[in-house]
Amino acid sequence: MKKLVAVTILCSLVCTTVLAQYTLDSSRRMSPGVWYYHYKTTSPARRICVMEISFSEPTVKLQAVRSGSVINADKETVPAMYAHHDNYRRHDVTAGINSDFFTSPGPEYNPRHMMIGDGEIMWDTMLNRTVFGITEDNIPFITKLDESYSVSAGGASYAIEHINRPGGTGQMVLYNRFTGGSTGTSSGCTEVRIVPVGGIGDWSANATISCRVLAKSTAGNMPFDSGQAVLWGTGAAKTFLDNINVNDVISLDLQVLSSPSGITNIKQLTGGWTRLVRDGANYSSASVADEGGAVPTSSEPRTAIGFNQAQDKVYFVVVDGRDPGVSEGMTLSTLADFMRYIGCYQALNLDGGGSSTMMGNDGLRNTPSDAAGPRPLASAMLAYLSSITLDLFETGVGHFDKNPTYSGTTVGVSSSSVVTNALTCHSGFQGLIVKLYDNASSSQDWIARVLSGSGVPANNVTFGATGTFSFYMKTSTANTNAKVRLWINDSDGLELSPQLAVDNDGQWHRYVWSLSDYNGTSVNGGNGVINSAAATLNAIEFSQPNTSATWFIFVDDVMVDPDGTLPAAMQAARSTNAQVALVAEKDPGAVVKKSLKVYPNPSDGNLFVEFKNNNISAFSLQVLDVAGRIILDKKYNGGSQHINLSQLSTGLYFIHVTAGEVDETFRILIK
């Protein structure tokens, strides 16, 4: 990410622990959902870098990456791996640390433990040590491995012995992108090339994946593209594969954790060595006794990863060391206590010493102990945004550098209306404020068109016709029936989005529009649909009936999420015209769905969710307003239970509940 973000030197926050006084001396926002904190101690001297990654920002993701992207590749520094993945597949990388220990000496430098990247297993592990991973739903975990792989076809199944390692007679091996573009095997085997039925994004571990057979050969060294895989077998495994035909659908069962673990669809995973924190307690001594530890009692540069009890925040931590009087490192036990101090309920030690490296916003955040700088390594863990960031407003007004009356479309407001920075913000340190004043000589309803990049496409960030466009906004001074909408430059003209009703409650709300189902109106050509792969924001338009009062509007975090979607139930409620059809139903007492019941309805905000399946152990609940804005997104442990929504204002809402195969949306009235 190439953003300059202002550093705020905070008032010293000093907290006494049994080991040291940690002083938080600086903090900055790296991106939506990612914050950087720098701590220090004086006796002994230490410098500690912390990245806090919050999954309350839905576009923040983690990714485990391998140097060179394949087994046996040359080592790379964390800055190099960071740069290679920034803007790759729309990834906007914002933070990174070194991860697993690696084999040494060479010439082959590989992570010592299992690694999973984007759901694909790099190889089966030889060491049953603790790992850190994260699921498709951004649920982090720390546990030990217990692998079991198999393939099923035609009513029969066969064990997969290895992943990306050579197999023996009668063994089955799975090869994927981590071996490069071909298997490198000899003839005398049978190989089948496969791809997930749902597409290459469906690769996951601790999951069962349906795959379609694309090709079969006995020549060996079968080629395959990224996202595809090859099953190889000799002896009995060859016989099993010989009975599979092109276009058959087969099933891979790729389990890496003990069953039942409750963890499914693992997308990213890295190994480590020595569990630091377990269930909120310092576990370093017990872990060293169980699986050993890297120089546990000496003070060294350290790298660690952990997460809080709610499992909605992950922490990257790097402690500098080997620099007497400046930063002298930590023991494993001291590191465990620090991880607990910053809020970790579970934590794992990663490779340290000269390997310890942290990146953020394209810059090196720590001071690696090697004289040559960042050490070349085998793997890293990155945090990135799946969204395209248009404006964060941390250092200025971004693309919105013209006052509202610069646009000839603006009517009803005074030329004294301005766009400027504000300390009031949704996240970070600054946001944008639009100050609209009445034009006393005009009786026209207000339309304030605030241009982005002066309305010139070349001045703006491009995005495609998929996903969602969103920003956060708050106001408490709007007139009745105030609205907001987008103007987008498309290849055939200007496209105006549906209008969304403005919430006038003084709270931050996320306003979201679908780009793939835009349903807009056109100006200067156009057809109400986004066609271009290089569309740009032209303006944000605010409108309301004429008034003599002032309207102050705060805006922050303008983003496009190419993978974003709106719940299906909200499609009809996105435009103002559709909202008038949404009226409260007569009190039915409860909402009864196929898989659950929610009652009472209407409610004072105290609801009960009752699942018909008693085996539900966790679920997610979203609350959306009638404009489709997500105003609550929370995960609950357990099944049927009381839900407190009494903090919401009275009105009609949509509740979206998901739990495994359960996926229900319903309306609820809060009185």
N, C-alpha and C positions, 0 to 999 in steps of 0.2 A: 504494500500500500504506500502511495506517495502522498501522504498528508502531513502537514505540519500541524501539530497540536500543542496549544499553549500549556506550559508547565505551571502548575500552581504550587507554590511552596506553602504547605499547610502549617497551622499552628502545631507545634510538637505534641505528639500523642505518645506519652510515656506510660508503659505498662510494666509493672514489676512482676517477674516470674521467679521461680526458684533458681533460674540459671543466669538471667541477664535482664537488663532493661532495654527493650526494643523501642526505638524511636522511629516513628513514621515521619520521614523528613520530606517526602515529595510524592505526588500522585498525579496521574494524568489518564485521560480516556484515550485508548488506542483506536477504538471503533465502537459502534453500538454493541453492547454486550461484553466488551473487553476493557478492563482497567489494569493499569500498571501501578504498582506500589513499590517504593524503595525504603527499606528499613536499615537501621544501623545500630550498633552497640559500640560502647567505648572501652569496656573492660570485660573480656578481651575485645579488640577491634574487629568488627565484622561489617561487611556490606552484603545485603540480602535483597535480591530482586524477586518480585512476585507478580505474576500475571493472574488475574481473576477473570475467569470466563464464565459468564452467566447465560444459561440457556433460557432465561426469560426473554431474551432476544431470539426469536425463532429462526433467524437466518445464520446464527453462529454454529459452526460445526468443527469437529476435530478430524485430523487425518494423520495416520501413521505412514511415513514415507521412507523408502529405501534409497540410499545413494545409488545413482545410476539406474534405479528402478528395477534392477534384476539381481539375482543371486550372483555372487562372485565379482560384482562390479567394483571399480575403484572407489575408494573412500571420497567423501566430499565434506566440506565444512557445513555447519548449520546455515550460515548466510547463503551458501551456494544452493542448498536444497530449498531454502525459503524462496530464493529468487526463481528457481526453476518451476516452482508450483504456483507462484503469484500470477494471477490472471489466466492460469491454465484451467480449462473447463469452467470458466466463469468464477474461479476461486479467487477471492480477494484476501490474500493472506495477511494476517494482522499480528500474529505472535508465533514463536517457535522455540523449542528447546531440544537439546540432544536427548536421546532416549536410551536404548538398550546398550549393554556391554557388547563388545564385538571380539571375534576371534583374532588373535595376534600371536606370533608374527604371521605375515602374509605368506604367499602372494594373494590368498583369498581372505578377504575381510568381510565377515557376515555377522549379523546379530546372533548372539549366543542362544537366544530363546525364540519362541514362536513370535511371529509378526503377522498381523492381518491388516491389509490395506484395502479399503473400499469393499469389504466383504470377502476378499480372496486371501486364502491362507498361503503365506510365503513358503513354509514347509512345516512338516510335523516336527515337534520338538524332541530333543534328546534329554532335556532337563526339566523335571517336574517342579519348577519354582513358581513363585507368585508372579502374576501378570496384572497389568491394567488394561481395561478395555472399555468400549462404549458401544451401545446398541444403536440400531436404526432410529430409535425414538429418543436418542440422546440421554440414555440412562447409563451412567458410568458404574463400573464395578471393579473390585480387586479381589482376586481369588487364585486358586491353583488349578492347573489343567488336568484333564482326564479325557484323552482323545479316543474317539471311536468313529471310523469312517466306513461307509458301505455304499454300493450301488445296487438298485433294484430295477429289474426289467423282466417283462413276461412272466410275472409271478414268482421269480427267483431273485435271490440277492447274493452278493459277493463282497467280501471285506476288501477295502482299499488299504493297502499296507503302508504306503508312503505318499507324501505330497512333495513333488519336485525333488525327490531323491531317487537314485537308481534302485530298481527292484530286482529280486531274484526269481528263479523258476517258480511258476505257480502263483506269483504275486501280482497284484493290481496296483498301479501307480497313477495318480492324477497329476498332470502337468498344466500349469497356467502361465499367465503373463510374466511371472517372476523368473521364468527360465528363458525369456526372450521370445523369438518368433517361431521356434520349432522345438521338438522334443529332444533332438540329438541322439536318438536311439538307432539301433541297427535293425536289419530285416530279421524275419523269423518270429515276429510278434504280430499281434493284431492291435490296431489303434483306431479309436473312434473320436472324431471331433464333435464337440457339443457346445451349445449355448443355452442359457436360461430361456425358457419359453416366454417369460415376461420381459426379456431384454437384459442387457449386460448389467444394468443397475440392480438386478435381483440377486446378485451374488451375496451370500451371507454365511456366517459360521454359526454353529449351534442352531441349525435350521435344516429343513428338508427342501430341496430345490428341484423343481421339474425342469428337465433339459431336453431339447430336441437334438437328434443326431443329424449332423450336417454332412459327414463323410466317414468312410471306413477304408482302411488300407492295411496291407501286411508288409509294405516296403520299408517301414521305419522312418525316423526323422520327419514326422508329420508336421507341416507348417500350420500355424493358426494365428488369428488376429487377436489384438488386445480385447479382452472381454469374453473370448472363447476359451475352451479348455480341451484337453485330450486325455482319454483313458487309455492306458497301455497295459498289456498283459501277455504273459507267456504261460505255457502249460495249461493248467485248469482255468486260469484267468483268461487265457487266449480263447479257450473253448467257450467260456461265458460270453466274451465279446463277439465271437463269431456268430452267435445267435441273435445279435442285435443288427437291425437294418437301418439304412438311411431313412430319415423322417420319423423313426420311432421316437416316442417320448419316454424317457427313463427318469429315474428318481435318484438323486444324490442325498445321502444323509450324512452331514458333516458336523459331528458333535465334538466339541473341544472341552466341555465342562461336564462334571458329574451330573447325572440325572437323578432326581429332578433338581435343577438349579434355579428355575424361574427366570433364567436369562436366555433370550432368544434373539435371533437376527443380529449377531455381532458384526459390526461394520469396521471397527478399528481396534487394534490390540498391539501392545508392546510388552516385552519382557522387562524385568528388573531384577534386583537382587537385594533382598532384605525388606520385609514388610515393616514399615515404620509405625503406623497407627492402625489399630484394629478396634472397631466399635468404640472409638473415642479415647482409647487408652494407648499409652506408649507401649508398643509391642516389639521394639527393636531387639531387646535381649532375647526374648522367646524366639523370634524369627532367626536370629543369628544361631541359636542353639539348634534350630530345626533345619535350616538350609544354608548356614554360613553367612558371611557378610564381607564386603570389601573394606578392609582396614577399619573395623568398627570403632576402635577406641582412640584413634588418632584424629586430630583436627585437619580436615582436608577440604578442598573445594567440593561442593556437593550439588547434585541435581535431584529433584524429587517431583512427584506428581500426586495429587490427592483430590478428594472431593468432600463436600459437607454432608450432613446427615440427610438433608432433604434431597440430595442427589441432583440439585439444579445448579451447582457451581463447581467448577473444576479449577484447581490451582496448579500453575507451573511455578516452580521455585528453583532458583539458583543462588548458591552461597559462594562468593569468591573466597579464595584462600591462597596460602603460600606467599603472602605479601605482608611481612611483619609490620605491625603498627598501623596497617591500613585495613586489611581483611585477612584473618588467620584461619578461616574455615570452621567446620563443625565436626563433632563426632556424630555417629548415627543416632545416639540417644538424644543429644541436643537438637539435632535436626527433627527428630520425632516430636519433641516438645514444641518446637517452633511451628511445625505443621498443625499441631493441635491448637496452638495459640491463634493462628490465623483463621481457624474454623474447620479444619479437616476432621472428619469422622473416620475416614480411611485414607491411608497414604502409603506410597511405595518409593523406595530409593531407586534411582536410576544410575547410569554410569556417571562418575564424577571425576575428580582430579583435573587434569588438563583438558578433559572432554567437556567440562561444564560450560555451557554456552546458552545465552538467551538472546533472542531477536524480538524486536517489536517495531512495527511501522518502518520497515527497511533499515532499521538501525540496530547496532549491537548494544544491548542494555547492560551487560556485565563486563568485567575485565578478565578474560580467560588467563589462566596462570602460565601457559606456555609462552615463551618469549616471542615466538613467531606469530602469536595471535590465535584465532580459532583453530582448533585441531580438526583435521579430516577424520570423519567418522563413518559408520555404516548406516545409521538411521536417525530419524528425528520425529518429533510429534509437533504438528502445526495446528493452529487455530485459524479459521478463515471464515469469511462471510460468503454465503451463497448468493447474496444480493449484490446489485450494482449500486454503489453509493453515489448519489448525485450531490447532496449537500449535507454537511454536519454543522456548519456555522460556528466552528470553534475559533476561527481566526478572522471572521468577517461575515459579510452577507452572502458569500458564495456567488452563485450565478444571478442572484436577485439584486442587481446593482442599480436598478432604476426605480424611481418613486412611482406610485400608482398612476398618477396623471400623465406619465410619459406615454402611456398607451392611449390612443384616440378612442378606444372602446370604453374607457373609464368614464362614468357619468355619475352625477349626484354628489361627489365628494370634492372637497376643497383641494387646491393646489398645494396647501400646506401639509397634506397627507404624506407620510414618509415610510420608508422601509429601512430598518436599522438593526443592529445587534442588541440583544437583551441578555441579562444575567439569568433571567427566568428561562429554564430549558427542561426538556424531557430527560436528557442525560448529558453527561459531560459538564462543561462550564458555561457555555453560551448557547443561545438559540437565536431565532429571528423574531422581530416584532413588526407587524404591519399596523401603523397608526392611521386610522381613517377619521377625518373630520368632515363635518357637514358643509356643503356648499349652500349657503343661505339663499343664494339667488336662484337655486334650482329646486323644482318640486319633483324631479324624476327620482324613481327608485334607484338605490345605489347599485352600481356595478363597478367593482374595483378589480381591474385586470393587472396583476403583478407579473411582469415579464421575467422569464428566465433567459439569461444570456442575451438580453435585448430582443428576444424573440427570434434570434438568428440561429438556425440549426447548427452552423459551424462552431458556434460558441458554447454548445451544450454537449452533454454526455449522451451517447447513443444507446439504445436498447431495442430489443426485438418485440415481436407481437405475441409473446407468451408470458405467463405468470401474472404478477400483480404489481401495481404501482401504489405506493403508500407514503404517508407522512403523518407525524403526530402534530396535533393542534389543540389549543385550549383557549377559551374565551369566556368571559362572564358579562360582557357588555353588548351582546348582539341584540338586535331587534327581533321581534317575533317573525318566524318564517325565514330566518337567515339560511343561506345555502352556500355550498362550495363545490367547485368542479375544476376539471383540468382542461387545458387546451394543449393538444399534442400535434406537432409537425409530423405529418405522414408523407409518403412518397407522392400522394395525389392531392394533397391539400391539408387543411387544418381540421382536426377531429375534436369535437367538444364532447366530453364525457357526460354521463348522467349526473345530475345534481344530487348531492347528499345533504341531508338536513344537518345543521350545525348544532352541536350540543353546547348549551349556554350555562353549564354548571360550574365553570371554573376549574375543571379537571382535564387532564390530558387524555385524549382519545386518539386512536389510530384510525385514519380514514383510508379506505382501501378500495381500489378499482381493479377489475379484471381487464387485462390487456388482450387476452385471447377471446373474450366474450364482451367486447367493449360496449356495444349497444349504444353508440353515441349519435350525435348529429354533426353535420358537416358545415364548414365555412370555406370559401375560396376553393371550390372543388371538394374533393374528399367524398367519402361514402359512409361515414359513421363507423367504420371498421379500421383497425390498425392493420395495414398490409406490409409495411416496410420492416426489414430486419435492422434498420438503422433509424428508427423513430427518435424524436427528441421532445423534451418538454418545452412547450412554447410559453405557457403561463399558468398560474393558479388564479382562478376568478372567485372573488367573494361578492355575494349579493344579498341585499335585504331591502325591505320597504323603506321609503324615505323617512328620515328621522333627524332631529336636531342634536341628538346625543352622539358622543364619540364612541367609536368601535375600535378596541385594541384586540389584536389577534396574535397569538404566539404560535410559531411553527418550528418544528425541529425534525431532524433525521429523515430527509427525503430520499427514498430508496425504491429500486425496482428489484423484485425477487423473481427471477426467470422461472423458478420452480413453484412459486406461490400459487395457492388455490383458495377460493372461497367455498365454504360449505354449500352443498347443493341447495339446501333449504333456504339459503340467503339470496339466491340469484334473483328471485322475484321481489326481494325487498330492497334492492340496491338503489333504485331510482326513487326520486320523490313521488312520482306518479304512482308507483306501485305501493308506496307506504300507506296511502289512504285506504287501501283495501284491507290492511291489517288492523283489525279491531279485536278487542278482547272478546273471547268466547264467553258464553254464559257459564257460570261456575259448574264444572263437571265434577269437582271434588278431587280428581286425580287425573294424571295423564298415564294411560296404560299402553305400553308398546309390547311388541312381540317378546322382547327379552328382559324388560324391566318395567317398573311402575314408579312414578314420581308423584308425591302428594305432600300437602294439599295444594290445590290450584283453584282459585287464586291463593296467594300466600303472603305472609308478612316478611318473607325472605328466609324463613326457617323451613327447609325442605327435607324430605326423606327420599333417598334413592334406594329402591328395593329390587335387587336382581333375582330373576327366576332361577338362575344357575348359582347354587350355593358354593361352587368352587371358585368363583371370582375372587382373586386375591389383591387386585389393584385395578384402578381405572383412572382415566383422564376425563376432565370436565371442562368444557369451554362455555362461557356465557357471551352471547353476541347481542348487540342492540339491533333495532329494526333496519339500520343502515348497513348491517353486515360487519360492523367493527367489533373486534375481539376485545372485550373489556375485562375478562378474567380467563386465565388458562392455568389450570392447576392439576397436579397428580395426587391421587389419594391412595393410601395403603389400606387394604382390606376390601371387603365386599359391601353389602348393604349397610348404609349408615346415614347419619344426619349431616346435612350440608347447610352451612350458614351463609346466606347471601343478603343478610339484613343491611349490609353497607350500601346496597344498590338503591338508587332512586326508584320511586314508584313508576310503573310502566310495564310495557310488554317486552319480553326478552325471548331469545332462542337459547335453549340449552342443548349442547352437543356432548354426548357421552360415548366414549370408546373404551372397550376392554376386550382384547383378543378379537373374537369374531363379532362381538357386540359393537354396533355402530348406529346410534339412534339420535335423532334430532327432534325436538318438540318445543312448543310454545308454552311459556309460563307467564302469568300476570302477577306482579308484585304490587300490593296495595299499600 
